[in-house]
Amino acid sequence: PGESRSGGQGLTIRWGFHDSPFGRCLLAVTERGICGLTFVEDAPGSAEAALAALRARWPAATLLRDEPATARVLENIFPADMPAEPRPIHLLLKGTNFQLKVWEALLRVPAGGVTTYATVAQSIQQPTAARAVGSAIGANAIAYLIPCHRVIRKSGIVEGYRWGTVRKKAILGWEAAHSELA
């Protein structure tokens, strides 16, 4: 909480751009855990915008470009061979109490599964807060690991993903295929 309130004062964030199974990404890590994983479009200025958003989330932190360090972390997120037991991955989250509750609820949705905004709202004892849940999901700065891609509309439509509908469908398909193999 102190790091969050201070904007990251005293915190060193190592960052790097990498290719992932779902496209280029910006990965940001601290000694305490991953504090950012965002997908970057091929469009001009997208990488700079992702880095600016990281700086805005942690304005007082020291940001160091360190792709060798972040590449090692990325290998744990997207291993070449799926380990029998997943490796623990630590996160450093920055959000409101409500956002943290929503993101925690998303972590309970199993890989290969989906849920709805309304179901997430009910799971945090806020049954009328489906729109607020959507806003909290949209504020998620740690893509894939906080699985906001697993939330779909009640109608079953797969869209509304911060990093694009095509990417959301690709992640859901990849997870479904891997969960069937497990």
Secondary structure as UniProt FT lines:
FT   HELIX           2..5
FT   TURN            6..7
FT   TURN            9..10
FT   STRAND          12..20
FT   TURN            21..22
FT   STRAND          23..29
FT   STRAND          34..39
FT   TURN            44..45
FT   HELIX           46..57
FT   TURN            59..60
FT   STRAND          62..65
FT   HELIX           67..77
FT   HELIX           97..107
FT   TURN            111..112
FT   STRAND          115..116
FT   HELIX           117..123
FT   TURN            124..125
FT   TURN            127..128
FT   HELIX           130..138
FT   TURN            143..145
FT   HELIX           148..150
FT   STRAND          151..152
FT   TURN            154..155
FT   TURN            162..163
FT   HELIX           165..181
//
